[in-house]
Amino acid sequence: MDMNNEKLQRFIDAVNDETERKVSEMLAEAEEEKKTILSDAEHESEEFAGRYFNTGNKKNDNRYMRSISKAELDMKKEVLRRREELTDQVFNVVKERLISYRNDPKYVDTLLKDLLAMKISDDSEIFLAPDDMKYADKLKKAIPSANVVFSPDANIKLGGISVYNKDSETIYDKTFDMAVDEQRLIFANNNAFAQ
């Protein structure tokens, strides 16, 4: 038994290392793309502000002040709109990469690793994306409990796994959908495109 546990642990470690490497690569690529997008947005903002302020320097009355205030407000709206647009672009790229990762043979290993890390009781229900139900038999073999039920969840679009533990009435959500939503919220709260 110890030999099997040791083999399983080495397998899990290898999967963890590969997953961490993939995530690091994706984050590095996203950071490079973010820098490019920020640079482009900064250049656009400077040009936009320059056009408004250059025309305003020729006037020196109340109308000029209203024009400047309106231009500043318009510029702020444009910056907010552009930030939202850029955020959408960044997270669309992340979603596309996650979708393509689901076609990678290593994806099922990620599901297995996440499942083994969760607290699975005899009365647990495990949810997968409908397209991932093909992995249910392989995943069930890795769990000692015979009463575990696998169910499709149409709300899981990007992949991953979630478990409902009926004993503790707890949901363990390791779906990519939840991870993307959490990261987007963090990204927005940290004002990722502000300088």
GIDAUR-V382538 format. One record per residue. RES is the residue in three letters. SS is DSSP state (H for helix, E for strand, C for the rest). PHI is phi in radians with two decimals (* if undefined). PSI is psi as a letter, one per 20 degrees, with the letter a starting at -180 (* if undefined). Layout:
BEGIN
RES & SS & PHI & PSI
RES & SS & PHI & PSI
END
This chain:
BEGIN
MET & C & * & g
ASP & H & -1.07 & h
MET & H & -1.13 & g
ASN & H & -1.15 & g
ASN & H & -1.10 & h
GLU & H & -1.14 & g
LYS & H & -1.10 & g
LEU & H & -1.08 & g
GLN & H & -1.12 & g
ARG & H & -1.11 & h
PHE & H & -1.09 & g
ILE & H & -1.07 & g
ASP & H & -1.07 & g
ALA & H & -1.13 & g
VAL & H & -1.13 & g
ASN & H & -1.05 & g
ASP & H & -1.07 & g
GLU & H & -1.14 & g
THR & H & -1.11 & g
GLU & H & -1.09 & h
ARG & H & -1.11 & g
LYS & H & -1.09 & g
VAL & H & -1.09 & g
SER & H & -1.07 & g
GLU & H & -1.07 & g
MET & H & -1.13 & g
LEU & H & -1.16 & h
ALA & H & -1.12 & g
GLU & H & -1.12 & g
ALA & H & -1.12 & h
GLU & H & -1.13 & g
GLU & H & -1.11 & g
GLU & H & -1.14 & h
LYS & H & -1.05 & g
LYS & H & -1.07 & g
THR & H & -1.11 & g
ILE & H & -1.12 & g
LEU & H & -1.08 & g
SER & H & -1.09 & g
ASP & H & -1.11 & g
ALA & H & -1.14 & h
GLU & H & -1.11 & g
HIS & H & -1.06 & g
GLU & H & -1.08 & g
SER & H & -1.10 & g
GLU & H & -1.10 & g
GLU & H & -1.12 & g
PHE & H & -1.06 & g
ALA & H & -1.14 & g
GLY & H & -1.05 & g
ARG & H & -1.09 & g
TYR & H & -1.21 & g
PHE & H & -1.26 & h
ASN & H & -1.14 & h
THR & H & -1.26 & h
GLY & H & -1.26 & h
ASN & C & -1.13 & i
LYS & C & -1.44 & i
LYS & C & -2.01 & q
ASN & C & -2.52 & l
ASP & C & -2.37 & a
ASN & H & -1.06 & h
ARG & H & -1.08 & h
TYR & H & -1.08 & g
MET & H & -1.13 & g
ARG & H & -1.12 & h
SER & H & -1.09 & g
ILE & H & -1.11 & g
SER & H & -1.06 & g
LYS & H & -1.12 & g
ALA & H & -1.09 & g
GLU & H & -1.10 & g
LEU & H & -1.11 & g
ASP & H & -1.06 & g
MET & H & -1.13 & g
LYS & H & -1.10 & g
LYS & H & -1.08 & g
GLU & H & -1.12 & g
VAL & H & -1.11 & g
LEU & H & -1.10 & g
ARG & H & -1.08 & g
ARG & H & -1.18 & h
ARG & H & -1.04 & g
GLU & H & -1.10 & g
GLU & H & -1.08 & g
LEU & H & -1.18 & h
THR & H & -1.07 & g
ASP & H & -1.04 & g
GLN & H & -1.07 & g
VAL & H & -1.07 & g
PHE & H & -1.32 & h
ASN & H & -1.16 & h
VAL & H & -1.12 & g
VAL & H & -1.06 & g
LYS & H & -1.09 & g
GLU & H & -1.06 & g
ARG & H & -1.19 & h
LEU & H & -1.17 & g
ILE & H & -1.10 & g
SER & H & -1.21 & h
TYR & H & -1.11 & h
ARG & C & -1.13 & i
ASN & C & -1.56 & i
ASP & C & -1.38 & p
PRO & C & -1.02 & h
LYS & H & -1.30 & i
TYR & H & -1.04 & g
VAL & H & -1.10 & h
ASP & H & -1.15 & h
THR & H & -1.13 & g
LEU & H & -1.04 & g
LEU & H & -1.08 & g
LYS & H & -1.07 & g
ASP & H & -1.11 & g
LEU & H & -1.11 & g
LEU & H & -1.16 & h
ALA & H & -1.43 & i
MET & C & -1.57 & r
LYS & C & -1.55 & o
ILE & C & -1.77 & o
SER & C & -1.77 & r
ASP & C & -1.09 & h
ASP & C & -1.81 & k
SER & E & -1.62 & q
GLU & E & -2.08 & p
ILE & E & -1.88 & p
PHE & E & -1.88 & p
LEU & E & -2.24 & r
ALA & C & -1.07 & q
PRO & H & -0.90 & h
ASP & H & -1.21 & i
ASP & H & -1.62 & i
MET & H & -1.07 & i
LYS & H & -1.10 & i
TYR & H & -1.63 & i
ALA & H & -1.01 & g
ASP & H & -1.10 & g
LYS & H & -1.11 & g
LEU & H & -1.21 & h
LYS & H & -1.09 & h
LYS & H & -1.10 & h
ALA & C & -1.49 & i
ILE & C & -1.88 & p
PRO & C & -1.22 & h
SER & C & -1.33 & p
ALA & C & -1.57 & i
ASN & C & -1.60 & j
VAL & C & -1.22 & p
VAL & E & -2.00 & p
PHE & E & -1.79 & p
SER & E & -2.35 & q
PRO & E & -1.34 & q
ASP & C & -2.29 & o
ALA & C & -1.13 & i
ASN & C & -1.34 & i
ILE & C & -1.53 & o
LYS & C & -1.76 & h
LEU & C & -1.70 & i
GLY & C & 1.98 & a
GLY & E & 1.74 & a
ILE & E & -2.58 & q
SER & E & -2.38 & q
VAL & E & -2.26 & p
TYR & E & -1.83 & o
ASN & E & -1.62 & o
LYS & C & -1.19 & h
ASP & C & -1.07 & g
SER & C & -1.70 & i
GLU & C & 0.90 & l
THR & E & -2.09 & q
ILE & E & -1.95 & p
TYR & E & -1.83 & o
ASP & E & -1.88 & o
LYS & E & -2.04 & k
THR & E & -1.41 & q
PHE & H & -1.16 & h
ASP & H & -1.02 & g
MET & H & -1.13 & g
ALA & H & -1.09 & g
VAL & H & -1.14 & g
ASP & H & -1.07 & g
GLU & H & -1.12 & g
GLN & H & -1.17 & h
ARG & H & -1.12 & g
LEU & H & -1.11 & g
ILE & H & -1.08 & g
PHE & H & -1.00 & g
ALA & H & -1.18 & g
ASN & H & -1.15 & h
ASN & C & -1.48 & j
ASN & C & 0.87 & l
ALA & C & -0.94 & h
PHE & C & -1.73 & j
ALA & C & -1.45 & q
GLN & C & -2.17 & *
END
